[in-house]
């Protein structure tokens, strides 16, 4: 009996939309694009600075859902940084040699 299981590195990728996005990621990016489209229709300007400010919601949300190595995306990376540095926490290491019984 072979007990060596090999899990492919991209097994979670098949559960994502287009291999990169979750549904909340697409909702976040879609809302940024929708706000940008509304601003483009409402504000009529030829000034370059105003156009960059109008494009900011789509650019910002696109940056947040952009994939980065070792994390799902930038938003998850920033969430992990915030949760790590936001107040005192107690991290308990439990390795393979740890028991779930009473401490000595």
C-alpha positions in Angstrom: 0.0 0.0 0.0 1.4 3.3 -1.1 0.8 6.0 1.6 2.7 8.8 -0.2 0.2 11.3 -1.4 1.3 14.0 -3.8 -0.9 17.1 -3.8 -0.4 19.3 -6.9 0.8 22.8 -6.2 -2.0 24.3 -8.2 -4.9 22.3 -6.7 -6.4 25.4 -5.0 -6.0 27.4 -8.2 -8.7 25.3 -9.9 -11.2 26.6 -7.3 -10.6 30.2 -8.2 -12.3 32.2 -11.0 -9.9 32.4 -14.0 -7.3 30.8 -11.7 -6.7 34.0 -9.7 -9.9 35.5 -8.3 -12.5 34.7 -5.6 -16.0 36.1 -5.8 -15.3 38.9 -3.3 -12.2 39.9 -5.3 -14.3 40.3 -8.4 -17.0 42.2 -6.5 -14.3 44.6 -5.1 -12.7 45.1 -8.5 -16.1 45.4 -10.2 -17.2 48.1 -7.8 -14.0 50.1 -8.4 -14.5 49.8 -12.2 -18.2 50.8 -11.8 -17.3 53.9 -9.7 -14.7 54.8 -12.3 -17.2 54.5 -15.2 -19.7 56.6 -13.4 -17.1 59.3 -12.7 -16.0 59.3 -16.3 -19.6 59.8 -17.4 -20.4 62.5 -14.8 -17.1 64.6 -14.8 -16.2 66.1 -18.2 -12.6 67.2 -18.0 -9.6 67.3 -20.2 -7.1 67.9 -17.4 -4.7 65.1 -16.9 -4.7 65.3 -13.1 -8.5 65.1 -13.0 -8.4 62.0 -15.3 -5.8 60.3 -13.1 -8.0 61.0 -10.0 -11.1 59.6 -11.8 -9.2 56.4 -12.7 -8.0 55.9 -9.1 -10.9 53.7 -7.9 -10.2 51.1 -10.7 -6.5 51.3 -10.3 -6.6 51.0 -6.5 -9.0 48.0 -6.5 -7.0 46.4 -9.3 -3.9 46.8 -7.1 -5.7 45.2 -4.2 -6.7 42.0 -6.1 -3.4 41.7 -7.9 -1.8 38.3 -7.1 1.5 38.3 -5.2 3.8 35.4 -4.5 3.2 33.4 -1.2 -0.2 35.2 -0.7 -3.5 35.1 -2.6 -3.4 38.8 -3.4 -2.3 42.2 -2.0 -5.5 42.6 0.0 -4.8 39.4 1.9 -1.2 40.4 2.4 -2.2 43.8 3.9 -4.9 42.0 6.1 -2.2 39.7 7.5 0.1 42.5 8.3 -2.7 44.4 10.0 -3.8 41.4 12.1 -0.2 40.7 13.1 0.6 44.2 14.3 -2.8 45.2 15.7 -2.5 44.6 19.3 -1.0 41.9 21.5 -1.6 38.4 20.5 -0.4 35.1 21.8 0.8 32.7 19.1 1.1 29.1 20.3 3.4 26.8 18.4 2.2 23.3 18.0 4.5 21.1 16.1 4.4 17.4 15.3 5.8 16.6 18.7 3.2 18.6 20.7 0.5 16.7 22.6 -3.0 18.0 23.1 -3.0 16.8 26.8 -2.2 18.7 30.0 1.0 20.8 30.2 3.7 19.6 32.6 
